[in-house]
Amino acid sequence: MKMWLGGRLKEAVAQRKKFLPRGHEVAGREAEEHLTKIIAAGIKGTHWRIWEGLRIPNKNGRRREIDCIVVGGEEVLLIEQKHWSGNMEVIQEDGKEKVIQHRRSGEEMDHGDVFGTIKLKGTILQHHHGASEFFSVSMRPFVIFSNRNLEVPPSVQGRDDCWSLNDILNYLPNSGGDDPSKDGLSPADAALAATLDRLGSWDTLHLWGGHTINGDVFSTSTNSGPIEELFYQHRDRITKIRVNADRSLLKALFKRPRLYLDIADKDGVFDTCEAFPDGKLNYKRAGSSQRRSIEWRHITGIELTSRVVDDEDGVPRAPTDFSQIVTNR
């Protein structure tokens, strides 16, 4: 496909458009990573397990995300992390709890029943796991407010379903907590771990400039070039895609800017191909019901973990056994 000088320079400029990360999103992501590192250190060398961002299917196949799950102790920890600032309060409205955040800017955010939501997610996990009484496990759902710049009322801090970082540390074996898993996970915990290992998280899109998008990646547009057929054939196998692009304006004077993709599974890169810059990747952002698309020219990498089955009605569904995924074109 020929491209004249003006077109090559225009394409190189388009590929250099930067999508900068948003401050509050970066802070939240860093807080999640910090908590994960602390927990990982607290269970290092033991049989305990940790999972991040798993999404649990409910009865109709829709999924609810749990920020962090820790298995190995007397109870399974289900952690909902909030990295808010300002101050917060819990109010009662129509017989239900509601958590209100007051930002320093004066903005008021209604977050709904945060404590009730993580309890509900625990119930959904129990139902999805479907263990018999012999393999039942005790679950401890709670919320941690990880930002020191958030004023949390003493009445909230004292709740059983509100933990601090110290509460988590004191529970972990390397920080002085008990370790019931010294001889390996119990049969009940091992069964739950097997269920959790079959679940996925969000897909992640990395854009030029540093911005990341978490959500569900569905498909590529028909004008995406060779990647379109390869993506369709191996959607349930691909774990990562690295986009190699030379965004040099100088080099665009002599040749057409092109995108070459490294396609990887759990064992590493298994194929390479080209993507056309104006082709699009179709996805839905986490927390949104609206489908969107992003041109391949703006993408630097993709991580695929959701293993969605798209029913084409806007509802991505997760089967309980990912080895049974069958797609029909």
N, C-alpha and C positions, 0 to 999 in steps of 0.2 A: 504494500500500500504506500503510494508516493505521498509525500507531504512537502510543499514548497517552504521556502525560508520563513515567510511570514507565519505560516501555520505551525512550523516547528517551534519558533520563538513563542508563539501564543500558547502552545501546549506546555512548553517548559515553564512559562510564567504561571499557568494554571496549576501545575504540579507543585509549585512553590508556595501556594496559598497556605498560610499557617492556621491551624486550629489549636489555640492555646488552652491549656488546662484551666479550669475554674478553681478559684482559691478554696472555697468551702468543700468542693469535691476532693481536692488534693488532701486537705486536712483530714477529712473523714477516712479516706483511703489509707493515709499514713497511720491514723489511729488504729484502724483494723489490723494493719500489718504489725504495729507495735504490740497489740494485745496477743496476736498469734505467736509472735516471737517469744513473748514472756511465757505463754502456756507451753510452747514447744520446749523451752528450756526447763520448765517445771516438771516435765514428764520424760525428759531425755533419759535413755537407758532403761526405761521401764516398758511394760507391755501396753501402757495407755495409748489411746489413739485420739487424734484431733482431725476434724473436718471443717472446712470453711465454706460458707455460702451455699450449702446444699439446698436443693429445692424439692420439697416433699409433695408428691401428687395427692390430691384428695379424691373423693369418690368420683367426681366427673372428669378427672384428669388434669385439672388446673393445679398449679403448683404454688406452694408458699415457702418463701426462703427463710432459713434459719442462719443467722450470722456465723455462729460457731457451735459445734457439738463436741463434747469431750466424753470419752468412754474409758472406763477403767476403775473408777471409784465405786463407793457404795451406791451412788446415784449418777445418772447420766446428766451432765450439765448441758442445758439448752440456753445459749447466751444471745440476748438481743442487745447490741451495742448502740448507744446514742452519743454522738460527739457534738452536742449542742453547746452554745454559749448563752450568756444572759442569765435569766432565772426561769424557773418553771414551777408549776403548781398542778395539783390533781384536784379536780372538782367533780361533783356529782351532777348529772343532768339526766332527767327522766329515769332515775334509778340506775344509771350506768356511769362508770368512771370515764373521765376525759382528761388527758394530759395537755396542758397549755404551756407553750414556751413563749417567753417575752424576750425578744432579741434586744440588744443594746441600741439598735436603730429605732426602736419603738414599735417594730412590727410584731404582731401577735400571731403565733402559729398554733393551729388546732391539730394535734397529732392523734386524736382519737384515743381509744382504749389501748395504750401501749402495753400495759401489763397483761391485760386480758388477751391481747393478740398473741403474745409468746406462749401463753398457756394453751390457747387454741391450736397453735402450731404443734405443741407437744401431743395434743390429742390426735391430730391428723397423722403425726409420725407413728403413734401407737397403732392407729387403725391401719396405716399402710404396712407397717411391719407385720401385723397380724399374728404375733407370737402366741403360742399356747400359754397356759398358766405357768407351766414349768419353766418357760423361757421368758417370762415377763420381767421387765426391769423397772426400777423406780426412776422417774425423771424429775429433775429440778429445773423448771424454767424460770429465768429471772432476767432483769434488765440491768445493765451497767452503764452509768453516765460517766464517760471517760475524760471529758474536758474539765480541767480544773477551773476554767473560766465560767462554769455553769454553777449557779447557786441552787443547791438542792435542799429543800426544807427538811428539817430533822424528822418530821413525820413520815417523809418518803424514804429517807435514809434508813430508818428503823424497820422498814417492811421486810418480810422474809423473801419477797420476790424482787428486792432491790439489793444487789451486791456491789461491793467496792472492789478495786483491784486487790486490796489486801485480803479480802474474803476469798477471792479466787486463788491467790498465792498460798494461803493457809490450807487450802483444800488439796493442793497438788503435792505429790509425794516428795519431790526434790526440795520443797519449801517447808517440810516438816509434817505434811499431811500423811494420813495412812495410805498404804498401798495394798489393797486386797488382791492385786493382780500379780503378786510376786512369782507365782508359778504359771503365769499365763492368764489371759482373759477367762472369765467364767463362761460356761456354755451359753448363758443368756446374753452376756455382753458380746461374745463372739458371733452369735446369731444376728444381733443388731448390727454389728460391724459389717457383716456380710451384706445386709440390706443397704446400709449407708454407702458401701463401696459401689453399689450399682446405680446410685443416684448421680445426677449431674448438677452443675451450677450454671451461672450465666456465661454466655459467650462474651468475648471482649474484642472490640475493634480499637486498634491503635491508629491514630491519625497523625499526619505530618504536622509538627508543631508541639506534640506532646499530649494532646487531648485524648482521653479514652472514653469509650461508650460501652456500657454493660447492657446486655439484652439477649434476644434470640435471633440468630442469623438463620434465614430461611432458604434463600436461593440467590442465583445471579441472573441478571437480565440476559436476554437472548443475543444482545450485541456485545457481550463481554469477551468474545473470542474463545480460544481453546479452553480456558478455565471453566466455561459454562458446562460443557459435557463432563469434564473431569470432576467438577464439584458435584454434579448430580450423581455420578457413578459411585463416588467414594464419600458422600456426606457423612455417613455413620462411622467412617474410619479415620477421617482427617481430625487431627488434634491441633495443628498449627499451620499457618500459612505466613511465610515471610515474603514481603514485596520488595524486590530490588529495583530501585529506580535511580537513574542519574539525572538529578535536577539542575545540572549545570547549564546556564544560559550560553556559555561559550561553546560547549559541545553541541548544543542545539543548532548552531550555525552550520554544522557539517553533517549531522545525521538526525533522523527522527527520534525523539525521546520515546523509549519503550519501557514496558513493565514486565519483568521476569519474576515468576513466583516459584518459591521452594515449598513443596507440599509435604507435610510430615505427619506420621502417625506416632504411636507410642514408642516405636523403635527407631525413629529418625526420618530423614527425608527419603521419600519413596518415589517422587516424581517431580518434574519441573515443567512449567509451561508459561505461555504468555497471556496477559490480560490486556484487553484494549482499554485505554485510559477513560473513554467516555462510557464504558460499560458500568453497570451498577450492581451493588450488593444490597439485597433486600433484607431488612431486619426490623425488629420492634424493640425500642428502648425499654429497659427495666422500669416498671412503674407506669408505663404508658400503654394505652390500648390502640394507639395509632401506628400504622405501619409506615416505615420510612425507607429511604434508599440513600446510599452514598456512592459517589463515583470512585472507581478503582484508583484513579489518579491521586486521590487524597489519602489512601490507606497505606500504612507502612507494615502492618501485621495483624493477624487474627488468631485468637485462641478459641477453640471450639470445645465446649464441655457440656452444653445443655442437652444434646442428643434429642432434639425436639422431633415430634411427628406432627406435621402441619395438616390440619383438617381442611384447610383452604377457606374456612369461615372466620379466620382471625383468631382462632384459639389453638395455640401450640399445646400439644399434649405429650406427657412423658409416660411411656409404658413402664411397667414394673420390671420387666426383663428386657434389657436393651439388646440382647442377642437375638430377640425375636422381631426386631424392626424390619418391616417389609415396606418398600415404597413402590408405588406404581405411577408411572408417568402418564 
